[in-house]
Amino acid sequence: MNVNFLEITLVNLLLF
């Protein structure tokens, strides 16, 4: 997995 995946997950939590 890439580190970006973690960032995307955080963004998803903020969006959803």
C-alpha positions in Angstrom: 0.0 0.0 0.0 1.1 3.5 -0.6 1.3 6.3 2.0 -1.2 8.2 -0.2 -3.8 5.6 0.6 -3.8 6.8 4.2 -4.3 10.4 3.1 -7.1 9.3 0.8 -8.7 7.5 3.8 -8.5 10.7 5.9 -10.1 12.7 3.1 -12.9 10.2 2.7 -13.6 10.4 6.4 -13.9 14.2 6.1 -16.1 14.0 2.9 -18.2 11.2 4.2 
